[in-house]
Amino acid sequence: MKRAPRRIAKANPSPYLPPMASFEDIRNDFEFLDEWDDRYKYLIDLGRNLEPYPEDFRDDAHKVRGCASQVWLHADKQGDAIFLKGDSDAHIVKGLVALLITLFSGKSAEKILEVDPEAELKPFDLTDHLTPQRSNGLHSMIKRIREIASAQTA
């Protein structure tokens, strides 16, 4: 029997910790939802619960290239861990940003580079339900996160 998705947690007071459930909890919630309309709404809710993105980092240096929507990512290294913040001007894309933040944020650069994003995102079946532009944007965001991690290991 499927369980109902848990309510998405409100933003965490810590400025760089992922503000929502764990990636595994989000995946389980997403699998529970049968209709894609509900899944899109869930993604939008994830995006709404992101920490506010600092205006100082809403610039070309933090902009993700290859996205049809405007997307910004900022990384802050604390000890060995890289904490990500992100934003987008499009609701669904902002939800995708939130999803990637829960997948990657708080890990070391080495651990980020070890993550197989295709395998981790496969259960979400996003490839078949995102427009080609959003799908390209998702890949661009992953590429940017991996570039950030690679720069930390150099």
N, C-alpha and C positions, 0 to 999 in steps of 0.2 A: 504494500500500500504506500502510495506517495504521501509525503508530508507536505503541508502548506509551507510556502516560503516564509522564512522569518522576516520580520520587519527590518528594513535597512537601518542600521544605527545612524544616529545623528553624528555630525562632525566631531572628531576627537579634538580636545583642546590643545594637544601637542601639534606644533606647526608642520611636522613632516611625517608623522605616523599615518598610515593609511586610515582614512576616516570611516571605513565601513567594515563589513564582515571579512573574514578570511577568503582567499581565492577559492578554497575548497567549498566553503559555505555558499558563496555566490554561484559556483558551478552547480551545486546540488539544488539550489533554489531555481536556477535557470532551467535545469532538466525537469523540474516539477511542472513548470508552466508549459502547457500544450500548445497554446495559440501564440503565433508570432506577434500579434498585437500586444499581448501581455508581456512578452519578452522585450519588445521595444520599450514599453512603459517601464519595465524593470531597469533597463539600461539607462533610460532617462533619469530615473530616480537615483541610480548610482551617481550619475553626473551631478545631480542637484546636491548631493551630500559631500562633494569634494570641498576641501578647505578653500577659502577664497584665494585666488591666485594673486601674488603681489604685482601691483602695477609696474614696479620697477623692472620686472622681468618680462613684460609684454612688449618685447622688442625683436628686431631681426635676429639677434644672436640666439634667442630662445625659440624662435619660430621653427616649426617642423616643415621642411620642404617636402613637396609631393602630396600634400593634403589639399583637397578641393576647399575644405573649410579652413578657417584659421585655427591653428593648434600651436600651443606653446608648452614647452617642457623645461623645468628647472630642476637641477640636481644639487643637493647639498650633501657633502661627505661629513659624516660624524663617526670618528674612529674608522673602522673598516667598512662600515655600512654606507650605502648610498641611499638617500631619501629623495623621492621624486614628488614634485608638485606639477600639476598640469591644468590646462583649461582649453576650451574651444568655444567658438561662437555658435556651434550647432549642437542641439540637445543630444542626439544619438551619439555623435562623435565624442562629446564630453563624457558620455557613459562609457565609451570605449577607452577613453583616457583613464577613467576611474578603474576600469577592469585591468588595464595594463599596470597601473600604479599598484594595485593589490597583488599582482603577479610578481613585480620586480622590486618595489620599494622596500628598503630595510635590509636588503641583501648586500653582501660584499660584491665588488666588481667581478671577482672570479665566479661567484655563484650566479650572478646575472648572466654571465657568458655561458654558463653550463645549462641554463634553462633552455629547453626546446619549446619555443613559443607555439610552433605548429601543433605539437602533440598536446600541449596544455590547453590550447584554444579549440582543438578538434571537437570536444564534447559540446561546445556552444553552437556548432554548425553555422558559424557566421559567414563562411565563404558562400554558401548557397542563399543567404538571406540579406547580404549587404549589396548595395549597388557597387559596380566596379570602382567608382571613385572612392567610396568609403573603404572598400577592401584595399585599394592602393594606399590610402591614407593610414590604415591600420598597419600595413607593412612598413610604411615610412616612419611611423611612431616607434615600432619595434626596432627598426634600423637605428634610429636616433638614440634610443635607450642603450643599445649595444655599443654604439660609438662612444657614448658617455662612459660606459663601463670600461671599454678598451682604453680610453685615454687615462683612466685611473690605474691601469695595470702597466702602462708604459714607463 
